[in-house]
């Protein structure tokens, strides 16, 4: 399963300018808020969570919320997904997932792949 999303960085910036931390708290975890200061990175979080929901085939809503996952970076800056919701974790048992996020020219793009683990 694969999901992709593109987010306009200026749209995310307008949302945060208008609603401040309330906007961030709607779709970001406290750790994500603490670690992401640049608008392009925040837009990448939005796109990453949307892409993950699309890879699940459910979108954002009843079966998946923005705070069911957390997108973190390793020491080299590579993003990864941590599942925070135990129900989702059980649903994804036996599956492997990966994420890639990029931002350029006013947009953030994320791709998520979910595959069955072998063996």
C-alpha positions as CSV (number, residue, x, y, z in Angstrom):
1,X,0.0,0.0,0.0
2,X,1.3,3.4,-0.8
3,X,0.1,6.9,0.1
4,X,1.3,10.3,-1.2
5,X,0.4,13.9,-0.2
6,X,1.4,17.4,-1.1
7,X,0.9,20.4,1.2
8,X,1.3,24.0,0.3
9,X,3.7,25.5,2.8
10,X,2.1,28.9,2.6
11,X,-1.3,27.4,3.4
12,X,0.1,25.7,6.6
13,X,1.9,29.0,7.4
14,X,-1.4,31.0,7.1
15,X,-3.2,28.4,9.3
16,X,-0.5,28.7,12.0
17,X,-0.4,32.5,11.7
18,X,-4.1,32.7,12.2
19,X,-4.6,30.1,14.9
20,X,-1.1,29.8,16.5
21,X,-0.3,26.8,18.7
22,X,-3.9,25.7,18.6
23,X,-3.4,24.8,14.9
24,X,-0.3,22.9,15.6
25,X,-1.9,21.0,18.5
26,X,-4.7,19.8,16.1
27,X,-2.3,17.7,14.1
28,X,1.1,17.5,15.8
29,X,2.2,15.7,19.0
30,X,4.1,17.7,21.7
31,X,7.4,16.1,20.5
32,X,6.7,17.1,16.9
33,X,5.9,20.7,18.0
34,X,9.1,20.9,20.1
35,X,11.3,19.5,17.4
36,X,9.9,21.3,14.3
37,X,10.2,25.0,14.1
38,X,10.5,25.7,10.4
39,X,7.2,26.0,8.5
40,X,8.5,23.7,5.8
41,X,9.1,21.0,8.3
42,X,5.7,21.5,9.9
43,X,4.1,21.2,6.4
44,X,6.1,18.0,6.0
45,X,4.5,16.6,9.1
46,X,1.0,17.4,7.7
47,X,1.8,15.8,4.4
48,X,3.4,12.8,6.1
49,X,0.3,12.1,8.2
50,X,-2.0,12.6,5.2
51,X,0.2,10.2,3.2
52,X,0.1,7.6,6.0
53,X,-3.7,7.8,6.2
54,X,-3.9,7.3,2.4
55,X,-1.6,4.3,2.6
56,X,-3.9,2.8,5.2
57,X,-6.8,3.5,2.8
58,X,-8.9,5.3,5.3
59,X,-8.0,9.0,5.2
60,X,-8.1,11.3,8.2
61,X,-11.3,10.7,10.2
62,X,-12.9,8.0,12.3
63,X,-10.4,5.2,11.7
64,X,-7.2,7.4,11.8
65,X,-6.4,10.7,13.4
66,X,-3.4,12.9,13.1
67,X,-2.3,12.0,16.6
68,X,-2.3,8.3,16.0
69,X,1.3,8.5,14.7
70,X,4.3,10.6,15.4
71,X,6.9,11.5,12.8
72,X,10.4,11.6,14.2
73,X,13.9,12.1,12.7
74,X,17.0,10.0,13.4
75,X,20.4,11.6,14.0
76,X,20.9,11.9,10.2
77,X,17.5,13.6,9.7
78,X,15.7,10.6,8.1
79,X,12.0,10.6,9.2
80,X,10.3,7.6,10.6
81,X,6.8,6.8,11.9
82,X,6.0,5.8,15.5
83,X,2.6,4.4,16.1
84,X,1.0,6.0,19.2
85,X,-2.5,4.3,19.0
86,X,-2.6,0.7,20.3
87,X,-5.5,-0.2,18.1
88,X,-3.6,1.0,15.0
89,X,-0.5,-0.8,16.2
90,X,-2.4,-4.0,16.4
91,X,-3.9,-3.4,12.9
92,X,-0.4,-2.9,11.5
93,X,1.1,-6.0,13.2
94,X,3.1,-7.9,10.6
95,X,3.6,-4.9,8.4
96,X,6.6,-2.7,7.8
97,X,6.2,1.0,6.8
98,X,8.5,3.7,5.7
99,X,8.2,7.4,4.9
100,X,10.0,10.0,2.8
101,X,9.4,13.7,3.1
102,X,10.7,16.6,0.9
103,X,10.0,20.2,0.6
104,X,10.9,22.6,-2.2
105,X,9.4,25.5,-4.2
106,X,6.7,26.2,-1.7
107,X,5.4,22.6,-1.2
108,X,6.0,19.7,1.1
109,X,5.6,16.2,-0.3
110,X,5.4,12.9,1.6
111,X,5.3,9.3,0.5
112,X,4.5,6.4,2.7
113,X,4.7,2.7,1.9
114,X,3.2,-0.1,4.0
115,X,4.2,-3.7,3.2
116,X,3.8,-7.1,4.7
117,X,6.9,-8.3,6.5
118,X,8.5,-11.4,5.1
119,X,9.2,-14.5,7.0
